[in-house]
Amino acid sequence: MLWDNIARRNIGSGGGGMDAQGPVERKARTKLKIGLALGGGAARGWSHIGVLRVLKDAGITPDVIAGSSIGAVVGGCYAAGKLDNLEAFARALTKRRVMGLLDFNISGTGLIGGGRLQRLLDQDLTDERVETLQIRFCTIATELVSGHEVWLTKGSLVQAMRASYALPGVFEPVSVGGRWLMDGALVNPIPITAARALGADLVICVNLNGEIRVRGTVIQSYESDTSDQQEIESAISEPRRWGLFPIRSNRPHKPNAPGLATVMVDAFNITQDRIARSRLAGDPPDIMISPKLAKMGLFEFHRAEEYITLGRQAAERALPDILDLIKESEQA
């Protein structure tokens, strides 16, 4: 039961709700705590904004928010009362402006340093701390080397966001409290467990990869082509620079070979799908909102208006179930 509404009665007394000392003392009903678990998914995370707008219009205010990766950014801005600023920023993005925010740094541990993005967040959130937000909030990050799942519940809000969205190979890891942290979606793409641990009685999650199912199976007794195998072995034997295979100018181009962007996107989708399935099976939410994002690109940040609309539509579809569940929980 979500509510503790059991009256304490003197078993030996009569009087229908009265005991020898007077009226039966009842425990005060505690408020139902609603939690949001906002998942990772790069640019698809703009759809979180649409979901939050629909919930707010319906009078649903979360008491707890746990965010991973882009979910940490949107959730943190909401908890700090800066969702309007974030939405205005997202809607104003163009391809050129997105490129202008990226400070490329091929000599570091990520292609993008992230300094320009941090300065942008600092403009509105520089003094915000996670533990002083009106809504209880945490971001999820992954510790480099150990793979520990780290819940950031105190300290600089901007730093907690940066650590949660530091996608390996793209953004540099972030040092927080002596630990090097990177994207939380690597270990917990939809932090339902964190929302419950922070006190939520009912958890609504937003799964940005719910429609993007990579329906993998096991292909047994598969035989590789000999020529392909020889080329792979030759490439592996060559010296490496920057931790990547160097480009071979004398290697014939294969028309079906995937490009770097395709490899990164597919790898991210596969990883997110496998981890999300496992986490959802172990700790399912009370309600899951899944925007229809299969046709939307992972890094198309300039399409914010479309993402927000898809988030709104998904939340509106789920809203009747959410309201029914809240009502049932309050009456239980």
GULUMMAR-72076 format. One record per residue (C-alpha): residue number from 0; y, x, z; residue in one letter. Coordinates in pm, 1 decimal. Each point is the difference from the previous one (the first is absolute). Last residue first. Example, Ala and Ser with C-alpha at 12.3 -4.5 7.8 and 13.67 -1.06 7.14 Angstrom:
2
1,-106.0,1367.0,714.0,s;
0,-344.0,-137.0,66.0,a;
This chain:
332
331,237.2,-535.0,-176.8,a;
330,313.5,-191.6,-98.0,q;
329,205.0,308.9,-79.4,e;
328,-285.9,150.4,-199.5,s;
327,-47.0,-318.3,-202.8,e;
326,372.8,-8.9,-83.9,k;
325,5.6,366.5,-95.9,i;
324,-307.3,-46.0,-218.3,l;
323,146.9,-302.6,-174.4,d;
322,327.3,183.5,-67.1,l;
321,-182.5,299.1,-146.3,i;
320,-227.0,-216.5,-214.2,d;
319,298.8,-189.4,-142.1,p;
318,184.0,332.6,-60.4,l;
317,-271.9,175.8,-202.5,a;
316,114.0,-119.4,-341.8,r;
315,366.1,47.4,97.6,e;
314,-78.3,355.1,113.9,a;
313,-159.9,86.2,-334.6,a;
312,292.1,-145.2,-195.3,q;
311,255.5,186.6,208.6,r;
310,-183.4,329.1,-46.3,g;
309,-16.4,-57.1,-375.4,l;
308,375.6,-62.6,-3.9,t;
307,65.3,317.3,199.9,i;
306,-210.2,203.5,-243.7,y;
305,181.4,-142.7,-302.3,e;
304,342.8,69.8,147.8,e;
303,-104.8,350.9,103.0,a;
302,-93.0,113.4,-351.4,r;
301,184.2,334.1,28.6,h;
300,-261.6,130.6,244.4,f;
299,-258.2,17.0,-276.3,e;
298,-219.2,253.1,179.2,f;
297,-323.1,-197.1,45.7,l;
296,45.8,-209.6,-309.2,g;
295,-25.2,-377.4,3.2,m;
294,-266.0,-186.0,-195.3,k;
293,-243.3,-25.4,292.4,a;
292,275.1,-107.1,240.1,l;
291,-92.4,-356.6,87.6,k;
290,121.0,-0.9,361.4,p;
289,-275.4,-9.9,263.5,s;
288,88.0,-163.9,333.0,i;
287,-278.7,21.1,257.0,m;
286,-21.7,-231.3,302.8,i;
285,-179.6,57.4,330.7,d;
284,-55.8,361.0,-97.0,p;
283,-344.4,160.4,-35.6,p;
282,-96.5,294.7,222.6,d;
281,-315.5,176.2,-118.8,g;
280,-19.8,-164.7,-342.0,a;
279,373.1,45.1,-57.9,l;
278,-24.8,370.0,86.2,r;
277,-289.5,63.5,-238.3,s;
276,151.7,-195.4,-288.4,r;
275,334.9,173.7,51.1,a;
274,-158.9,345.3,-6.9,i;
273,-184.5,-60.8,-326.7,r;
272,292.2,-172.2,-173.4,d;
271,259.6,252.4,111.4,q;
270,-209.1,293.7,-120.0,t;
269,-70.8,-158.4,-338.9,i;
268,364.0,-99.3,-52.7,n;
267,130.3,345.2,99.3,f;
266,-245.8,178.5,-229.1,a;
265,91.0,-234.9,-284.8,d;
264,371.1,61.3,46.9,v;
263,-33.4,378.5,27.0,m;
262,-235.6,32.0,-299.4,v;
261,214.5,-226.0,-216.0,t;
260,314.6,197.5,84.5,a;
259,-170.8,331.0,-81.4,l;
258,-126.3,-116.1,-336.4,g;
257,-350.3,-125.3,-75.7,p;
256,-211.4,167.3,-272.2,a;
255,-97.7,-241.9,-276.8,n;
254,159.7,193.9,-288.3,p;
253,-142.2,334.9,116.6,k;
252,235.9,285.8,-72.2,h;
251,-169.9,324.5,-99.7,p;
250,38.9,277.8,257.7,r;
249,193.3,300.3,-130.7,n;
248,319.2,-86.4,189.7,s;
247,-185.1,-20.9,327.9,r;
246,209.1,-170.2,269.0,i;
245,-52.7,146.1,345.0,p;
244,-235.8,-175.6,243.3,f;
243,188.8,-92.8,315.1,l;
242,47.8,165.9,341.7,g;
241,341.8,134.2,-97.7,w;
240,-169.6,228.5,-254.9,r;
239,-374.0,30.1,-50.2,r;
238,-196.2,273.9,-171.9,p;
237,-264.9,-116.0,-251.6,e;
236,-361.4,-65.6,97.4,s;
235,62.0,-371.5,46.2,i;
234,120.8,-38.2,-358.2,a;
233,-310.7,164.0,-142.9,s;
232,-228.3,-218.5,210.3,e;
231,180.8,-312.5,-122.9,i;
230,-25.0,112.9,-361.5,e;
229,-373.5,68.5,31.2,q;
228,-57.7,-341.4,157.9,q;
227,185.3,-177.5,-279.8,d;
226,-211.6,176.3,-260.6,s;
225,-320.2,-91.0,179.6,t;
224,78.7,-372.1,38.3,d;
223,-73.1,-120.9,349.1,s;
222,-310.0,-199.5,85.2,e;
221,20.7,-303.9,228.0,y;
220,-315.5,-71.0,197.6,s;
219,163.8,-265.3,218.4,q;
218,338.7,-162.2,-37.4,i;
217,94.2,-138.3,341.8,v;
216,261.4,-275.1,12.1,t;
215,376.1,-26.7,-0.5,g;
214,192.3,-323.3,-15.7,r;
213,345.7,152.4,15.8,v;
212,171.2,-311.6,132.5,r;
211,370.0,-22.9,-69.3,i;
210,50.0,-357.0,117.4,e;
209,-0.8,89.5,367.8,g;
208,179.0,331.1,-54.5,n;
207,331.3,-86.7,161.1,l;
206,-172.8,-153.7,300.7,n;
205,253.6,-169.8,226.3,v;
204,-147.3,-71.0,343.3,c;
203,63.8,-285.8,239.5,i;
202,-123.7,70.0,352.1,v;
201,-24.1,-251.8,284.8,l;
200,-1.5,105.0,363.0,d;
199,210.9,311.6,-63.5,a;
198,23.3,239.6,295.4,g;
197,53.1,348.3,-141.3,l;
196,-375.9,45.8,-28.6,a;
195,-19.8,-302.6,-229.1,r;
194,264.6,140.8,-235.8,a;
193,-171.0,341.6,4.1,a;
192,-335.9,-150.5,-95.7,t;
191,157.8,-188.7,-290.8,i;
190,142.3,318.9,-148.9,p;
189,-59.9,-65.3,-373.9,i;
188,-26.7,338.2,-178.8,p;
187,-160.7,172.4,300.7,n;
186,-132.5,351.8,-61.9,v;
185,167.3,119.1,-321.2,l;
184,252.5,-283.4,25.0,a;
183,169.1,192.1,280.8,g;
182,158.7,243.5,-245.4,d;
181,52.0,346.5,148.8,m;
180,50.4,168.7,336.5,l;
179,28.3,360.0,113.6,w;
178,-21.0,-5.0,378.4,r;
177,229.6,187.1,239.6,g;
176,184.2,-310.2,115.5,g;
175,61.4,-123.1,-352.6,v;
174,-14.7,236.1,-298.2,s;
173,10.8,-190.6,-329.4,v;
172,-230.4,71.9,-293.4,p;
171,175.3,58.0,-337.0,e;
170,9.5,-291.1,-239.4,f;
169,-198.9,-25.1,-325.6,v;
168,-310.0,212.0,52.0,g;
167,-100.3,-199.0,304.7,p;
166,195.2,-328.1,42.1,l;
165,251.3,41.9,282.9,a;
164,52.6,-374.9,58.3,y;
163,-93.3,-12.7,370.7,s;
162,169.4,326.8,94.6,a;
161,323.7,-111.5,-160.4,r;
160,-3.6,-331.6,184.5,m;
159,-54.0,164.1,339.4,a;
158,278.9,249.2,-73.1,q;
157,237.1,-282.2,-91.5,v;
156,-86.2,-190.9,318.1,l;
155,61.6,303.7,219.6,s;
154,-218.2,2.8,310.1,g;
153,-268.3,-226.6,137.0,k;
152,-287.3,-215.8,-127.1,t;
151,-138.9,231.1,-268.4,l;
150,-370.2,-80.3,-23.1,w;
149,-197.1,303.3,-121.4,v;
148,-334.6,-27.6,-178.5,e;
147,-157.6,344.0,29.2,h;
146,-103.6,168.0,-326.7,g;
145,-35.7,336.5,174.6,s;
144,144.9,209.1,-286.5,v;
143,328.8,-194.1,-38.4,l;
142,52.5,-281.9,244.2,e;
141,12.9,-344.5,-157.8,t;
140,284.7,-241.7,68.7,a;
139,32.2,-362.1,110.3,i;
138,333.1,-153.3,95.5,t;
137,72.4,-197.4,313.3,c;
136,217.7,-290.4,101.0,f;
135,73.0,-234.9,287.9,r;
134,288.1,-213.9,-121.5,i;
133,340.1,45.8,166.9,q;
132,-10.9,370.0,-87.8,l;
131,44.4,242.5,291.9,t;
130,-339.8,172.7,-20.2,e;
129,31.3,83.0,-370.0,v;
128,336.6,169.7,27.5,r;
127,299.7,-80.2,-217.1,e;
126,293.8,240.0,-4.2,d;
125,-29.5,110.0,-365.5,t;
124,-104.8,-340.7,-129.1,l;
123,267.7,-112.5,-244.1,d;
122,116.7,320.8,-169.7,q;
121,-308.2,184.2,123.1,d;
120,-219.1,-187.8,-246.8,l;
119,197.8,142.6,-293.3,l;
118,-2.8,347.4,152.2,r;
117,-378.0,-25.1,34.5,q;
116,-39.1,-99.1,-363.4,l;
115,204.3,298.2,-109.9,r;
114,-201.1,236.0,219.2,g;
113,-338.5,-118.9,-126.7,g;
112,-116.0,341.9,-116.9,g;
111,-174.2,-132.6,-308.8,i;
110,-285.9,178.8,-179.5,l;
109,-164.0,66.6,334.4,g;
108,-101.1,305.8,201.6,t;
107,295.7,203.1,-126.4,g;
106,58.6,217.8,-307.2,s;
105,-0.7,-295.9,-238.5,i;
104,305.4,-155.1,165.8,n;
103,129.4,-313.1,-169.3,f;
102,277.7,-181.1,181.0,d;
101,-70.2,-359.9,-100.6,l;
100,280.9,-244.7,67.8,l;
99,157.6,49.9,-344.4,g;
98,-329.4,-88.4,-167.6,m;
97,7.2,-340.9,169.8,v;
96,361.7,-45.0,-106.8,r;
95,-89.8,66.7,-363.5,r;
94,-290.8,-244.3,0.7,k;
93,224.4,-262.3,155.9,t;
92,35.0,-98.1,364.1,l;
91,257.5,-261.5,99.5,a;
90,-261.7,-252.9,114.5,r;
89,-150.8,253.7,238.3,a;
88,334.2,93.6,158.2,f;
87,100.1,-363.8,50.2,a;
86,-341.1,-69.6,151.8,e;
85,29.0,295.1,236.3,l;
84,346.0,-102.3,117.3,n;
83,-110.2,-359.7,57.0,d;
82,-305.2,124.2,194.2,l;
81,220.5,195.3,240.3,k;
80,-62.4,-185.4,327.6,g;
79,-179.5,297.6,154.4,a;
78,-336.1,-180.0,2.0,a;
77,50.1,-93.3,-365.5,y;
76,89.1,357.0,-96.7,c;
75,-307.0,126.8,183.2,g;
74,-228.1,-254.1,-165.0,g;
73,126.0,87.4,-348.3,v;
72,-38.4,374.8,55.9,v;
71,-327.7,-22.5,193.3,a;
70,-148.4,-227.9,-266.4,g;
69,90.6,268.1,-254.7,i;
68,-245.4,229.3,184.3,s;
67,-172.8,-198.7,277.0,s;
66,174.7,-257.9,212.3,g;
65,-70.1,-166.0,333.0,a;
64,233.6,-282.6,98.4,i;
63,-8.4,-189.2,329.3,v;
62,191.1,-302.9,127.6,d;
61,18.9,-152.8,-346.4,p;
60,252.1,-275.6,-71.8,t;
59,-131.8,-311.8,-172.6,i;
58,275.0,-258.0,-51.5,g;
57,-119.5,-102.2,-347.3,a;
56,299.4,173.3,-162.4,d;
55,-95.3,316.3,190.8,k;
54,-356.9,-14.9,-127.5,l;
53,120.9,-46.8,-358.3,v;
52,243.8,292.5,23.9,r;
51,-262.7,227.2,154.5,l;
50,-238.4,-63.9,-288.6,v;
49,268.1,70.4,-260.0,g;
48,88.0,329.8,168.9,i;
47,-366.0,99.9,19.4,h;
46,-2.5,-27.6,-381.3,s;
45,206.2,320.4,-5.7,w;
44,-320.7,166.0,116.4,g;
43,-135.2,-3.2,-354.0,r;
42,213.6,307.5,-52.2,a;
41,-239.4,210.5,212.9,a;
40,-306.4,-198.2,114.1,g;
39,-33.6,5.9,377.6,g;
38,-59.7,-301.5,220.3,g;
37,219.2,-201.4,233.7,l;
36,-183.5,-123.1,308.7,a;
35,206.7,-277.6,157.0,l;
34,-52.3,-122.3,354.1,g;
33,69.1,-335.4,163.5,i;
32,11.0,-23.9,377.4,k;
31,-60.8,-348.0,138.2,l;
30,227.8,-42.6,300.1,k;
29,-160.5,-15.5,341.8,t;
28,-55.6,-331.2,173.4,r;
27,103.2,20.0,363.4,a;
26,-290.7,-19.9,241.0,k;
25,-42.0,-331.5,172.2,r;
24,35.0,-75.6,370.8,e;
23,-157.9,-329.5,92.0,v;
22,249.1,-225.6,176.1,p;
21,-10.4,-17.0,383.2,g;
20,-165.0,215.8,271.3,q;
19,-308.5,-214.4,45.1,a;
18,-56.5,-7.4,-371.9,d;
17,145.1,-218.8,-272.7,m;
16,-101.7,-27.4,-363.5,g;
15,-202.4,-314.0,36.4,g;
14,6.0,-72.0,376.8,g;
13,-309.1,173.7,124.4,g;
12,-60.1,325.8,179.8,s;
11,-317.3,207.5,38.4,g;
10,35.3,191.6,-325.2,i;
9,357.7,104.1,74.5,n;
8,137.7,32.3,-353.2,r;
7,150.9,281.3,-207.1,r;
6,102.3,-145.1,-332.8,a;
5,-121.3,172.5,-316.0,i;
4,262.4,41.4,-271.3,n;
3,-54.7,360.7,-105.6,d;
2,82.1,-31.6,-366.6,w;
1,-156.3,188.0,-285.0,l;
0,-346.5,-121.1,81.0,m;
